[in-house]
Amino acid sequence: MSAASALSHAVRRIRSAHETLRSSESAPAFTGGVVAAGLGLGGFAMLVLCLWVISPFPDSGLDGALHVAADCWLLAHGGGLVRTETLSGVAAPVGVTPLLTMAFPVWLLYRAGADAVAPASDGKVARSAVAWLIGGYLAVGAGVVVYTSYGPVRSDLLGAALHLPVVAGLAAAAGAWAERGRPRIALPARLSRVAVPVTVPPQEVAAVLRSAGAGVCVLVAGGAALTAVTLALHPGAAGASFTRLSEALSGRLAVLAVAIALIPNAAVWGAAYALGPGFALGTQAAVRPAGVVGEPVLPDFPLLAALPQPGPGTSLTWVALVVPVLAGVAVGVLAVGRREPYGLGRTAAHAALGGLVCGIAMALLTELAAGPLGTGALEDFGPSWWLTAAAATGWTAAAGTPTALLVRWVRVRRAAAATEREQAEREAVEGAQAQAAEPEGDVVPDAAPSEA
């Protein structure tokens, strides 16, 4: 085949794909992905431009402000950034993702996935629509990565390539799955041939997921409570750090916005602290209930200014261990069947699996909430995902299994007592009805009339 014929064949293929895209349901889905990415970028750009407009001494022009907005959009997907202008001259990574900023693009993708499959006639068309939606979103993401590949803060190409497709795929697929009525997800044909057929009732899977979700919520809520208590006990340090960072109104608003975006991160760090492993403040210090080990090198920031001083822990710090116990109790209570309790073995298995899923969820949250903030001392910043996952699994399974068995025993006893009461009431009603049906006294039948 000559070069001319190969080129003409490629052009025909491109035209055919273009016509197929225009005439099918894939065009709205692709456009939906582009719109979702554009709305996310627009939201971050609006916030950054507002701060840039009210800033009395902006460091850069409009291009710099838009560059910062694009960097924030990528960071919200978990893609890291790299600071090139440092005192040491060595590029410093920024790997901590503000979890609150992730909620906006994830919500946009979720809604776009639901809208893309709404007109789909069958599952195949729905899957194609989701694929085109993700393609449109990633097309915009690729342009953003290229746009942010230069400057004092540039995008990390590998981090963006790993995180953008995962976040876009999971969020869009979740929205499409919910819109389609949450159908069962079938295994691929190759896996279904080799997989051992195991029948698991959906209500048992729901019980495990429900218990794991309760455990995660209690851990994160407990971590948020610990963070709030720490800030309340050291209001002066947090306030002084806030005022030192900037004197201009725009700078203080920017610090406040960053602090608010990092509140979920602080809650996850607090959960890791309550679980026992704690979190690292650089490569030379760690914070645990047992105490603060080493000399932390901290950047000046309000959420970090109220951390405890180096030294052994106190009785107040050990109180934090109540949080994982409460999380295990929540896992155990929700692992028991709502209507009819399962057997002893299945109840214990549900609690143990709920603890395992809780540990996996905490590992994902910890991986997103932690990361490097530079090189050297700040290369390791935040909790370890595998230590947090192991501690969460151990605490929730150890406290959740006996709790689930106890809750099952109580519910079985109550059900048995209710059955006995119903049986007694039924027997009493039947006895009363039988007694009412019996004739009162001896009834002498009338004598038959004599024949004349």
C-alpha positions in Angstrom: 0.0 0.0 0.0 1.4 3.4 -1.0 1.7 6.4 1.2 -1.1 8.2 -0.7 -3.5 5.3 -0.4 -2.7 4.9 3.3 -3.3 8.6 3.9 -6.6 8.5 2.0 -7.7 5.4 4.0 -6.9 7.2 7.2 -8.8 10.3 6.1 -11.9 8.1 5.2 -11.7 6.4 8.6 -11.6 9.8 10.4 -14.5 11.1 8.4 -16.5 7.9 9.1 -15.8 8.2 12.8 -16.8 11.9 12.7 -20.1 11.1 10.9 -20.8 8.3 13.4 -20.1 10.6 16.3 -22.5 13.2 14.8 -25.3 10.8 14.0 -25.2 8.8 17.2 -25.8 9.4 20.9 -22.1 9.7 21.5 -21.9 13.4 20.5 -24.0 14.7 23.5 -22.0 12.4 25.8 -18.7 13.8 24.5 -20.0 17.3 24.8 -21.2 16.6 28.3 -17.7 15.6 29.3 -16.3 18.8 27.8 -18.9 20.8 29.6 -18.3 19.1 33.0 -14.6 19.9 32.7 -15.3 23.4 31.6 -17.6 24.1 34.5 -15.0 22.7 37.0 -12.3 24.9 35.5 -14.7 27.9 35.5 -15.5 27.5 39.1 -11.8 27.5 40.1 -11.1 30.3 37.8 -13.9 32.4 39.3 -12.5 32.0 42.8 -8.9 32.7 41.8 -9.8 35.7 39.6 -11.9 37.2 42.5 -8.8 37.0 44.8 -6.6 38.4 42.0 -8.9 41.4 41.3 -9.0 42.5 45.0 -5.3 41.9 45.5 -3.5 45.2 45.9 -0.2 43.9 44.6 -0.7 40.9 42.3 2.4 39.0 41.6 1.5 38.1 38.0 -1.0 39.0 35.3 -4.2 37.4 34.1 -2.2 34.5 32.6 -0.6 33.7 36.0 -4.1 33.8 37.7 -5.5 31.4 35.1 -2.5 29.2 35.5 -3.1 29.0 39.2 -6.8 28.1 38.6 -5.7 25.3 36.2 -3.2 24.0 38.8 -5.9 24.0 41.4 -8.2 22.0 39.1 -5.6 19.4 38.5 -4.7 19.2 42.2 -8.4 18.6 42.9 -8.2 15.4 40.9 -5.3 14.1 42.9 -2.7 15.1 40.3 0.4 16.5 42.0 2.2 19.7 41.3 5.8 20.7 41.2 7.3 24.0 42.5 10.3 25.0 40.4 11.2 28.3 42.2 12.6 27.1 45.6 15.4 28.5 47.8 17.5 25.4 47.2 17.0 25.4 43.5 15.6 21.8 43.5 12.1 21.3 42.3 9.7 20.5 45.2 6.6 18.3 44.7 3.2 19.2 46.2 1.3 16.0 46.7 -1.4 16.9 49.3 -4.8 17.0 47.7 -7.4 19.3 49.4 -10.2 16.9 49.7 -12.9 19.5 49.8 -11.9 20.8 46.3 -12.3 17.3 45.0 -16.1 17.3 45.8 -16.8 19.9 43.0 -15.4 18.1 40.0 -16.6 14.7 41.3 -20.1 16.0 41.6 -20.0 17.4 38.1 -18.8 14.1 36.7 -21.5 12.2 38.6 -24.2 14.4 37.2 -22.8 14.3 33.7 -22.6 10.5 33.8 -26.3 10.3 34.9 -27.4 12.7 32.1 -25.3 10.8 29.5 -27.1 7.5 30.0 -30.6 8.9 30.6 -31.7 8.5 26.9 -29.8 5.2 26.4 -31.9 2.3 25.2 -29.8 -0.5 26.6 -26.7 -1.2 28.6 -24.4 -1.3 25.5 -25.4 2.2 24.5 -25.0 3.4 28.1 -21.5 2.1 28.3 -20.6 3.7 25.0 -22.0 7.0 26.2 -20.0 6.9 29.5 -16.8 6.1 27.5 -17.4 9.1 25.2 -18.1 11.3 28.3 -14.8 10.3 29.9 -13.1 10.9 26.5 -14.4 14.5 26.4 -13.4 15.1 30.0 -9.9 13.8 29.4 -9.5 15.8 26.2 -9.9 19.0 28.2 -7.7 17.5 30.9 -4.9 16.9 28.4 -5.1 20.5 27.3 -4.9 21.7 30.9 -1.9 19.5 31.6 -0.1 21.0 28.5 -1.1 24.5 29.6 0.3 24.0 33.1 3.5 22.3 32.0 5.5 25.5 32.5 5.8 28.2 35.1 6.8 28.4 38.7 4.2 25.8 39.7 3.7 23.2 36.9 1.7 20.0 36.7 3.1 16.6 37.3 2.6 14.7 34.1 2.7 11.2 35.6 0.4 12.2 38.5 -2.1 13.7 36.2 -2.0 10.6 33.8 -2.6 8.3 36.8 -5.3 10.3 38.6 -7.4 12.1 36.0 -8.7 8.9 34.2 -9.4 7.2 37.5 -11.4 10.0 39.0 -13.3 10.7 35.8 -14.0 7.0 35.2 -15.2 6.2 38.7 -17.3 9.4 39.2 -19.0 9.2 35.7 -19.6 5.4 36.0 -21.1 5.9 39.5 -23.6 8.5 38.1 -24.5 6.3 35.2 -25.0 3.2 37.4 -27.3 5.1 39.8 -29.3 6.5 36.8 -29.8 3.1 35.4 -31.3 1.8 38.6 -28.2 0.3 40.1 -28.1 -2.9 38.1 -25.9 -5.9 39.0 -22.4 -5.6 37.6 -21.7 -8.8 35.6 -18.1 -10.2 35.4 -16.4 -10.2 32.0 -16.8 -13.4 30.0 -13.2 -14.5 30.6 -13.4 -14.0 34.3 -16.8 -15.7 34.6 -15.4 -18.9 33.0 -12.6 -19.3 35.6 -14.3 -17.7 38.6 -15.7 -20.0 41.2 -19.5 -19.5 41.3 -20.3 -17.9 44.7 -23.9 -16.8 45.5 -24.0 -13.9 47.8 -27.4 -12.3 48.5 -27.5 -8.6 47.8 -28.8 -7.8 51.2 -25.7 -9.3 52.8 -23.4 -7.2 50.6 -25.5 -4.2 51.5 -25.1 -5.0 55.2 -21.3 -5.2 54.9 -21.1 -1.9 52.9 -23.4 -0.2 55.3 -21.4 -1.3 58.3 -18.1 -0.2 56.7 -19.6 3.2 55.8 -20.7 3.7 59.3 -17.2 2.9 60.6 -15.6 5.4 58.2 -18.1 8.1 59.1 -17.4 7.6 62.8 -13.7 7.7 62.3 -13.7 10.8 60.2 -16.2 12.5 62.5 -14.0 11.6 65.5 -11.0 13.0 63.7 -12.8 16.2 62.9 -13.8 16.5 66.6 -10.2 16.0 67.7 -9.1 18.7 65.3 -11.7 21.1 66.5 -10.8 20.4 70.2 -7.1 21.0 69.4 -7.8 24.3 67.7 -10.1 25.4 70.5 -7.4 24.7 73.1 -4.9 26.7 71.1 -6.8 29.6 69.6 -4.0 32.1 69.9 -1.5 30.0 67.9 -3.9 29.4 65.0 -4.9 33.1 65.0 -1.3 34.3 65.1 -0.4 32.0 62.2 -3.3 33.3 60.2 -2.3 37.0 60.6 1.4 36.3 60.0 0.9 34.8 56.6 -0.6 37.8 54.9 -1.6 41.4 55.8 -3.7 42.1 52.7 -7.4 41.1 52.6 -7.0 39.0 49.5 -4.1 37.1 51.0 -6.0 36.4 54.2 -9.0 35.3 52.2 -6.8 32.9 50.2 -5.4 31.5 53.4 -8.9 31.0 54.7 -10.0 29.3 51.5 -7.0 26.9 51.6 -7.7 26.2 55.3 -11.4 25.4 54.6 -10.4 23.2 51.7 -8.0 21.2 54.0 -10.6 20.6 56.8 -11.4 17.1 55.5 -7.7 16.4 55.3 -7.4 17.4 59.0 -10.3 15.1 59.8 -8.6 12.2 58.2 -5.3 13.0 59.9 -7.2 13.1 63.2 -8.7 9.7 62.5 -5.2 8.3 61.8 -4.1 9.9 65.1 -7.0 8.3 67.0 -6.3 4.9 65.4 -2.8 4.9 66.9 -0.3 5.2 64.0 -0.7 9.0 63.9 0.9 11.0 61.2 4.3 12.2 60.1 5.4 15.9 60.2 8.3 15.4 57.9 10.9 12.7 57.9 12.1 13.5 61.4 8.9 13.8 63.5 5.6 11.9 64.1 2.5 12.7 66.2 0.8 9.8 68.0 -1.4 9.5 71.1 1.7 8.2 72.8 3.4 11.5 72.2 5.2 13.7 69.7 8.5 12.1 68.6 11.3 14.2 67.1 11.5 17.8 66.2 8.8 18.7 63.6 9.7 21.2 60.9 6.4 22.8 60.1 5.3 25.4 57.6 3.5 28.3 59.0 -0.2 27.5 58.7 -3.2 27.8 61.0 -4.2 24.1 61.0 -0.6 23.1 62.0 0.0 25.8 64.6 -2.1 24.1 67.2 -0.3 20.7 67.2 1.0 19.4 70.5 4.5 20.1 71.6 7.2 17.4 71.5 7.1 15.1 74.4 5.2 12.1 75.8 1.5 11.8 75.6 -0.9 12.5 78.5 -4.1 11.0 79.7 -6.0 13.5 77.5 -4.3 12.2 74.3 -5.1 8.6 75.2 -8.8 9.5 75.3 -8.6 9.6 71.5 -8.6 5.8 71.4 -12.3 6.0 72.2 -12.9 7.0 68.5 -11.9 3.6 66.9 -13.9 1.7 69.6 -17.0 3.7 68.7 -16.3 3.0 65.0 -16.1 -0.7 65.8 -19.4 -0.5 67.7 -21.1 1.2 64.7 -19.7 -1.5 62.4 -21.0 -4.3 64.7 -24.5 -2.7 65.1 -25.1 -2.3 61.3 -23.6 -5.7 60.4 -26.6 -7.5 61.9 -29.6 -8.1 59.6 -32.3 -5.5 60.0 -35.4 -7.8 59.6 -34.2 -11.2 60.4 -30.7 -11.7 62.1 -28.3 -14.0 60.3 -26.6 -17.0 61.9 -23.7 -16.6 64.3 -21.1 -17.4 61.6 -22.5 -15.0 59.0 -23.0 -12.2 61.6 -19.4 -12.5 62.7 -18.2 -12.6 59.0 -20.2 -9.5 58.2 -18.6 -7.6 61.0 -15.1 -8.7 60.1 -15.7 -7.9 56.4 -17.1 -4.5 57.4 -13.9 -3.8 59.3 -11.8 -4.9 56.2 -13.8 -2.6 53.9 -13.5 0.2 56.4 -9.7 -0.2 56.4 -9.6 -0.2 52.6 -11.7 3.0 52.5 -9.4 4.7 55.1 -6.4 3.7 53.1 -7.8 5.5 50.0 -8.7 8.6 52.1 -5.3 8.6 53.7 -3.5 8.3 50.4 -5.3 11.3 49.1 -5.1 13.4 52.3 -1.3 13.0 52.7 1.7 13.5 50.5 4.9 15.4 50.1 5.1 19.2 50.5 8.7 19.5 49.4 12.0 17.8 49.5 14.1 16.9 52.5 12.3 17.3 55.8 8.9 17.8 54.2 9.2 14.8 51.8 6.9 12.7 54.1 3.9 14.7 55.3 0.8 13.1 56.7 -0.4 9.6 57.9 0.8 6.4 56.3 -1.9 4.7 54.3 -1.0 1.1 55.0 -0.5 1.7 58.8 -3.8 3.6 59.0 -5.6 0.8 57.0 -4.2 -1.9 59.2 -5.1 -0.1 62.4 -8.6 0.7 61.1 -9.2 -2.9 60.1 -7.9 -4.3 63.4 -9.9 -1.8 65.6 -13.2 -2.1 63.8 -13.1 -5.9 63.4 -12.0 -6.5 67.0 -14.7 -4.2 68.4 -17.3 -4.9 65.8 -17.4 -8.7 65.9 -18.4 -9.1 69.6 -20.8 -6.1 69.2 -22.5 -7.7 66.3 -22.9 -11.0 68.2 -24.3 -9.2 71.2 -26.7 -7.2 69.1 -27.8 -10.4 67.3 -28.4 -12.1 70.7 -30.5 -9.2 71.9 -32.6 -9.1 68.8 -33.1 -12.9 68.8 -34.2 -12.7 72.4 -36.6 -9.9 71.7 -38.0 -11.7 68.7 -38.5 -14.9 70.8 -40.2 -12.9 73.5 -42.4 -11.2 71.0 -43.4 -14.5 69.5 -44.2 -15.9 72.9 -46.4 -12.9 73.6 -48.2 -13.2 70.3 -48.7 -17.0 70.9 -50.1 -16.3 74.4 -52.4 -13.6 73.1 -53.6 -15.9 70.3 -54.3 -18.7 72.7 -56.2 -16.3 75.0 -58.3 -15.1 72.2 -59.1 -18.6 70.9 -60.0 -19.7 74.5 -62.4 -16.7 74.9 -64.0 -17.4 71.5 -64.5 -21.1 72.4 -66.0 -20.2 75.8 -68.3 -17.8 74.2 -69.5 -20.4 71.7 -70.5 -22.9 74.4 -74.2 -22.9 75.5 -75.0 -21.6 79.0 -76.5 -24.2 81.4 -78.4 -27.4 80.4 -80.9 -26.8 77.7 -83.9 -29.3 77.8 -85.3 -29.9 74.4 -89.0 -29.4 73.9 -91.1 -32.6 74.0 -92.5 -33.6 70.7 -96.3 -33.1 70.4 -98.4 -36.2 70.9 -100.4 -37.4 68.0 -104.1 -37.1 68.5 
